[in-house]
Amino acid sequence: MSLIRKFKPLVDRVLVERFAPELKTKGGILIPEKAQGKVLDATVVAVGPGQRDKDGNFQTPSVAVGDRVFLPEYGGTKIEVENKEYHLFREGDILGKWES
């Protein structure tokens, strides 16, 4: 079992894995690292249980494992597990979710 599967975010936090940046153009030209755009799409890897409302009930998170989400350009906490990079965001910081 992968170590990342044992990671459970707390409260309203969401663990995501960003998509890899484009390294070549469609014509096959390599893109220099400084010219590569920041990747704002990611896949949700783990989700916390949600936040409590004023009555003490959990508010179900609006994203689930496997969802493709759109992230802000800055923010989140970078963590590395088994030589892979992940980012931890609060659910409210996620800008949107792609529908299938």
C-alpha positions as CSV (number, residue, x, y, z in Angstrom):
1,M,0.0,0.0,0.0
2,S,1.3,3.4,-0.9
3,L,2.3,5.7,2.0
4,I,0.2,8.5,0.5
5,R,-3.0,6.4,0.9
6,K,-2.4,6.5,4.7
7,F,-2.4,10.3,4.7
8,K,-5.7,11.8,5.9
9,P,-6.1,15.6,5.7
10,L,-7.7,17.2,8.8
11,V,-10.8,19.4,8.9
12,D,-11.4,21.0,5.4
13,R,-8.0,20.4,3.9
14,V,-7.6,18.7,0.5
15,L,-4.4,16.9,-0.8
16,V,-3.9,17.3,-4.5
17,E,-1.3,16.2,-7.1
18,R,-0.7,18.8,-9.8
19,F,-0.6,17.7,-13.4
20,A,2.8,17.7,-15.0
21,P,3.7,20.9,-17.0
22,E,3.9,20.7,-20.8
23,L,7.6,20.2,-21.7
24,K,7.2,20.4,-25.5
25,T,5.0,22.2,-28.0
26,K,2.7,20.2,-30.3
27,G,5.4,20.7,-33.0
28,G,8.0,19.0,-30.8
29,I,10.0,22.1,-29.6
30,L,11.2,21.8,-26.0
31,I,9.9,24.5,-23.7
32,P,12.6,26.0,-21.3
33,E,11.7,25.7,-17.6
34,K,11.4,29.4,-17.2
35,A,8.9,29.7,-20.1
36,Q,6.6,26.8,-18.8
37,G,3.3,28.0,-17.5
38,K,2.3,27.3,-13.9
39,V,0.1,24.2,-13.8
40,L,-3.2,25.1,-12.1
41,D,-5.0,21.8,-12.6
42,A,-4.7,19.0,-10.2
43,T,-6.3,15.7,-9.1
44,V,-7.6,15.3,-5.6
45,V,-5.8,12.5,-3.7
46,A,-7.3,12.8,-0.2
47,V,-10.0,14.9,1.5
48,G,-10.5,15.8,5.1
49,P,-13.9,15.1,6.9
50,G,-15.0,18.7,6.4
51,Q,-15.7,21.7,8.7
52,R,-18.3,21.9,11.4
53,D,-21.1,24.4,11.1
54,K,-22.4,26.5,14.0
55,D,-24.6,23.6,15.2
56,G,-21.6,21.2,15.3
57,N,-22.6,19.2,12.2
58,F,-20.0,18.3,9.6
59,Q,-20.4,20.1,6.3
60,T,-19.5,17.6,3.6
61,P,-16.6,18.6,1.4
62,S,-17.6,19.6,-2.2
63,V,-14.7,17.7,-3.7
64,A,-13.9,14.0,-3.6
65,V,-10.9,11.8,-4.3
66,G,-10.3,11.6,-8.1
67,D,-11.9,15.0,-8.9
68,R,-10.0,17.3,-11.2
69,V,-9.8,20.8,-9.6
70,F,-8.6,24.2,-10.6
71,L,-6.1,25.8,-8.1
72,P,-5.0,29.4,-7.4
73,E,-1.7,30.4,-8.8
74,Y,-0.2,30.7,-5.3
75,G,-0.8,29.1,-2.0
76,G,-1.1,25.7,-0.5
77,T,1.6,23.7,1.4
78,K,3.9,21.5,-0.6
79,I,4.7,18.1,0.8
80,E,6.8,15.3,-0.7
81,V,6.0,11.7,-0.1
82,E,7.9,8.8,-1.8
83,N,9.7,11.3,-4.1
84,K,6.4,12.7,-5.4
85,E,5.2,16.2,-4.9
86,Y,1.7,17.0,-3.5
87,H,0.0,20.2,-2.3
88,L,-2.3,20.7,0.7
89,F,-5.0,23.3,0.3
90,R,-8.0,24.4,2.3
91,E,-11.2,23.5,0.5
92,G,-12.2,27.1,0.3
93,D,-9.0,28.0,-1.5
94,I,-9.8,25.7,-4.4
95,L,-11.2,27.8,-7.3
96,G,-13.3,25.2,-9.1
97,K,-14.0,21.6,-10.0
98,W,-14.1,20.3,-13.6
99,E,-17.3,18.3,-14.4
100,S,-17.0,15.0,-16.2
